[in-house]
Amino acid sequence: MNEKMSRGKLIFTVLLSVAMLAMAGNGWTMTRTIQKEPAIVIAAFGTTTKARVTYDFFDAQLRKELPKEYRNLKIVWAFTSEIVRERANAKFKKAGSAERYLSLVQVLANLENEGYRKVAVQPLHIFPGQEFEDMEREIAAFSMIGLRIENGGTLLHDWEWLFETVSVLEKEFLAPNEGMNVLVAHGTPETFAGSNATYLGLDRYLSRKYPNVVAGGVDGVLTREQALAAVKAFPVKRARLIPFMYVAGDHIMNDIMADKPDKHGELSWALELEKAGIKVDSVFTEYKGERCFKGLGFYKEINSRYIKQLVDSLKRLEER
């Protein structure tokens, strides 16, 4: 067995053990009360910022757009970022709130304990990157112990979906005579992550289709330096920084649009451009009386794509 296969087997074994321990930690016991209907799990990265209302917006749209035969199904949320879960749960505890962010492993263990044997998992991730690959391994571990799980995939799992997503954002773009646009994604620091192909494909698609749109990333192959250099070289000295993240949270608020240097003296993207004489703006939305940066989760068309992927998963569960 080669090193790659050995590592994969080790990871899978560890995840399976974690799944069993999670069940034990949740008071899991064998149950004869089997739920005939599937459960729905919405898996998001998570945020500790006020931008978490993006999830409320999606949840309301989901419950409205689900076909009637699925509207009474149990819907639960999982949050895949360990750092976000720790920070959020510490905040909840300090505030005296019983709310907690649970991992996908914890959520699936709870559903197993409640007698569910069929689950449709719908990620709210944009790119099929490391977070998504970790989710797939966790799902595979639970499949080994009896859960039938369908995974709806990320927003950009299909090239046609990528093209559709860009077309939704077109209404936000400055025209070429107005300035430059940057779609700001999260990125991945690992060169081996499969999502790198999607990042590069997005960048290529944008550069071939639009004379004034580029992609940039907080991490990874779509670098800040290259994106800002393209803006500085553009003849019209105006730029729009458009979130290409589901939730326009910490990265957009601090790394991209902050109006003051951070504690290390590093300038945000907006400040660097303004220092170069370029006028900068972003896109916003109003939700429940509050003005928020407009992440992808505030576009109904994009949420409808996720909901369609979820419904397709539910239909596949019916066929199995």
N, C-alpha and C positions, 0 to 999 in steps of 0.2 A: 504494500500500500504506500503510495507516494505521500510526500509531506502535506500537500494540499488536501488530499482525501482524508488523511489522519486528522488534520486540523478541523475539517468540516464535521467529521464524526464526533470529535471531542466537543465542539460547540453544540451539536445536536444533543449529545448525551447530557451536557450541562443544562441546556434549556429544558429538557424533559424532566430532569431532577428538580429544577426551579419550579416548573409547573406543578409537580407533585407536592413540593414544599408549600407553594402558594395555597394549594387546596387544603393542606393540613392546617396552615395558618388561618384559614377562613372557616375552620370548623367543618371541613368537607367530610361528608359521609355518603355512602351509597344510598340512593333514593329510588323508590319504586314509582314516585310521582313524576312520570316523564311528560314533559311539555310537548305537545304535538306540533305547535307552531314554532317557527324560528324566532330568534332574537336578532336585533340589529345592533351592531357596535359601530359607532363613529369614532375613528381614531385620528386624533389631531396632535400636532407637535406640542401645543400648549403655549401659554404666555402668562406673565404675572402683571402685565400692564393693563391699562384701561381698554386696550384694543381687544380684550377678551369678549367684548360685546359682539364681535364678529361672529362668534360661535352662537350667540343668542339669535342673531339674524339668520344664520343658516338653519338652526333648529326650527325656527318658526316657519321658514320656507319649506323645509323637509316635511313637517307635519301637514302642511297645506297641499303639497304637490304629490305626496305618496298616493298611489292608487288606493281606492276605498278598501280593497281586500287586505291591504297591509297597514292600515292606519291604527289598528289596535295592537300591533306588535310592540313588544317591549323594546325601548330604545335606550341604550346606555352609551356613555362616553368613556374613551380611554385616552391617555396622554402619554406620548412616546418619549418625550425628553425627560431624562432622569433629573437633570439640573432644574428644569422648570417645575417638576413635581415637588422636589424638595423645597424650593423657595415658596411655591404657592401654598403647600401644606403648612409650612412654618407660619405664613401670614394668616391662614385660616385659623390655626391653633391659637395664635396670639390674639386674634380678634374674637375668640370664643365661639367660632363657627364650627359646626359639625361637618361642613363640606370638605371633601378631600379629592385630590386628583389621583386617580388610580392608573396603574400601568395596564397594558394590554394583557399581560399574564394574569394580573389580579382580576381583571374584568372577566376573562374567559374562565378562570377558576370559579368565580362567583356564579356564573351562568351554568357551569357544569353542576355545581352544588344545588342549584335551583331546579335541576332536571332538564335543562335545555340540551338538546342533542344536535340542533342545527343552528348555525350562526352565519349571518351575512356581515362581513367586516367591510366598511367603506372608509378608506383613508382620506384625509383632507390634505395630503401631501401633494406638492406640485410635481416634483421630479422623482423618478424611481431611483433614489440614492441609497445611502447607507441605512437611514432610518427605515426605509421600506424593506430593504433586504433583511434587517433584523426582525421586522414584523413577520416576514415570510417564514423565517426559522421558528419563531414562536408559534405561529399558526400550525406549522408542520408538527411541532412537538405535541400540541393538543389534539391534532388529528390522529396521532398514534394512540391516544387514550380514549377515542370514541366520539369526539366531536366532529361533525361534518361542517366544514367551514368553507365559504366562498369569499374570495377577496376581490373587491371591485377594481383595484388598481388606482394608480395616481392620475392626476389631471392630464399629464403629458405622456401617458403610456403608449399612445398611438400618435403617429405624425399628423394625422388628420385632426386629432384633438388639439395638437399644438397650433396648427393653422387656425382652427376655430377660436382658440383662446386669444391669439394675437388680433384676430378680426374684431373680437369683443372690445379690446382695448383701443382700437383705432380712433374711437370717438374722443379719446383723451389726448391724442397726439397734437402737438403744435405742427402747423403747416411748415414746409421748408422755408418759406419767407418769414416765418415767425421765430424759428429757433430750432434747437436740437432736443431730442428726447432720449432718455436713458431708461431702459427697463432694468430695475435693480432686483437681482435675485440673491438668494442666500449663498449658493455655491457650496462646493465640497473641497476640503483641503487634500483629500486622498487622490492620487493620480489613477489608482486602480478602480475607483468607483464607476459603476456602469452609467451613472447619470452624467458623467463628463461628456459622453457622446450626445446626449440631449442638449446640454449647455452649448456645445459647439454647433449643433444643428440649429438651435434657436438663433445663435449669433449669425450664422450663415444666411438663414432665411430672412432675418431682418435686414441685413446689409444688401441682399439682392433685391428686396422688395421696396425698401424705403431709402431715400437719400439722406434722411436726417434722424434715423433711429438706430441705436446700438444697445447691446446688452452689457451689463456689468454685474459683478458679484462681490459680496462681502468677503468671500473666500474663493480660492480655486482658480480655474483656468481663465475665467472672464474677469480680468483684474481691474481694480479701481484705476490704476495708472493708465491703462489703455482706454478705458471708458472716458475718463476725464480729459485725456489728451485729445480724443475725438471731438469732445465738446469745445475745448479751447481752440481747436483748429477750424471750427465751423465759422463761416463769415458773420452770421447773425449772433450777437452776444446775448443770447437768452437760452435757458435750458429748463426742461421739465423732467424731474426725477420721479419716475412712476414705479410704485411698489409692484414687484413681480413675486410677491409672497402672499400666502393665504391671509395671514394676519399681519398688518403693518404695525408691528409692535416695537420692541426694543431696538432692533437694528435700524429701522426707518427713523424712529424718534431720535436716536443718539448717534449712530454711525453715519447716517445719511443726511438728516435734516437739522441736526442740532445747531443752535445759533451761538453757542459758546464752545471753545476748545474743551476737551475732556481733561481729566486730572493729570494726564501725562503731557498735556499741551498739544495733543493731536487735533487737527482740524477735521470737522465733518466734511463730507463731499460738498455740501452746499457752501460751507465757509471757504473751502479751497477755490471753488469756482467764483464766488463773489470777490475773493481777493484778486482774482485774475480779471475782474471787471465784467463778469457775466451775471446777469439777473437770473435768479433761480426761483422756481416754484415747484409745487407737487400737486397731487390730486387729493381732494377731501370729499367727505360725505357727512351728512347730518343723520344721526341715529338717536332717537329718543331725546332730542333736544341738545345733544352734544356733538361737537364737531370732531371728526376723527380722520386720520389719514386713511385713504381708501385702498385697503388691501384687496386681493382677488376675491375674498369671501363676501365682499359687498356688491358683487356683480351677480344679479339674479341669473343671467345666462350661464355663468360659470357654475353656480350652485346647481342649476338644472342638469348640467353635464354630470356632476357627481351623483345626483339623485337618479339619473338614468342608469349609471353604472351600478348603483345599489339595487335598483329594481331588476336589472339583468341578473345580478347575483341571486336575488330571491327567487327568480324564475328557474334558475339552474338548480337551486335547492329543491324545488318542487319536482324536478325531473329525476333526481337521484334516488 
